[in-house]
Amino acid sequence: MPTVSRFFGIVIQMFWREHAPPHFHALYGEHEVLIDIRTLEPIGGHLLKRALTLTTEWAMEHRQELMENWDLCQSKQPPKQIAPLE
């Protein structure tokens, strides 16, 4: 499970051969949420409110890179690293 970014204890991961819609996984402690890249809405799981806010802020800044990584993963290529939230 490739990690594409880390910031403030949040780990962002994308997987090969995932199901639609295009999404990424955000992990914080024992919590995990799936975020739709197109809408930036949670589609599964749960994340603490502050961690979800930071994750959404980061995803808004990197939506294009996330879609490019989704396409790479769908073609069984490793995703690229994405800069963390600063």
C-alpha positions as CSV (number, residue, x, y, z in Angstrom):
1,M,0.0,0.0,0.0
2,P,2.0,3.0,-1.3
3,T,2.1,6.0,0.9
4,V,2.1,9.2,-1.2
5,S,2.3,11.8,1.6
6,R,2.6,12.3,5.3
7,F,1.8,15.4,7.4
8,F,0.8,16.1,11.0
9,G,0.5,12.4,11.7
10,I,-1.8,11.8,8.8
11,V,-0.8,9.2,6.3
12,I,-2.1,9.3,2.7
13,Q,-2.2,6.1,0.7
14,M,-3.3,4.9,-2.7
15,F,-3.7,1.3,-3.8
16,W,-3.4,-0.6,-7.1
17,R,-6.5,-2.0,-8.7
18,E,-8.9,-0.1,-6.5
19,H,-12.6,0.2,-7.1
20,A,-14.2,3.4,-8.5
21,P,-14.8,6.2,-7.6
22,P,-11.3,7.6,-7.7
23,H,-10.3,7.9,-4.1
24,F,-7.4,7.9,-1.5
25,H,-7.1,6.6,2.0
26,A,-6.2,8.9,4.9
27,L,-5.1,7.3,8.2
28,Y,-4.7,9.0,11.5
29,G,-4.0,6.8,14.5
30,E,-6.5,3.9,14.5
31,H,-8.9,5.9,12.2
32,E,-9.2,5.6,8.4
33,V,-11.3,7.4,5.9
34,L,-11.7,7.0,2.1
35,I,-12.0,10.4,0.3
36,D,-13.5,10.8,-3.2
37,I,-10.9,12.8,-5.2
38,R,-13.5,14.4,-7.4
39,T,-15.8,15.7,-4.6
40,L,-13.4,15.6,-1.7
41,E,-16.2,14.0,0.3
42,P,-15.7,11.0,2.6
43,I,-17.1,7.8,1.1
44,G,-16.2,5.4,3.8
45,G,-14.7,5.1,7.3
46,H,-14.1,7.9,9.8
47,L,-11.5,10.4,10.7
48,L,-11.4,12.8,13.6
49,K,-12.7,16.3,12.6
50,R,-9.4,18.2,12.7
51,A,-7.6,15.4,10.8
52,L,-10.4,15.4,8.2
53,T,-10.2,19.2,7.8
54,L,-6.4,19.0,7.3
55,T,-6.8,16.2,4.8
56,T,-9.4,18.0,2.8
57,E,-7.3,21.2,2.8
58,W,-4.3,19.2,1.5
59,A,-6.4,17.4,-1.1
60,M,-7.8,20.6,-2.5
61,E,-4.2,21.8,-3.1
62,H,-3.2,18.5,-4.8
63,R,-6.4,17.3,-6.5
64,Q,-4.7,17.2,-10.0
65,E,-1.7,15.2,-8.6
66,L,-4.1,12.8,-6.8
67,M,-6.0,12.1,-10.1
68,E,-2.7,11.5,-11.9
69,N,-1.7,9.1,-9.1
70,W,-5.1,7.4,-9.4
71,D,-4.5,6.8,-13.1
72,L,-1.0,5.5,-12.4
73,C,-2.4,3.0,-9.8
74,Q,-5.1,1.9,-12.3
75,S,-2.4,1.0,-14.8
76,K,-0.5,-0.9,-12.0
77,Q,2.3,1.7,-11.8
78,P,3.5,3.2,-8.5
79,P,2.1,6.5,-7.5
80,K,4.3,9.6,-7.2
81,Q,5.0,11.3,-3.9
82,I,3.0,14.4,-3.2
83,A,4.2,17.3,-1.0
84,P,2.8,17.4,2.5
85,L,0.6,20.1,4.0
86,E,2.8,22.8,5.5
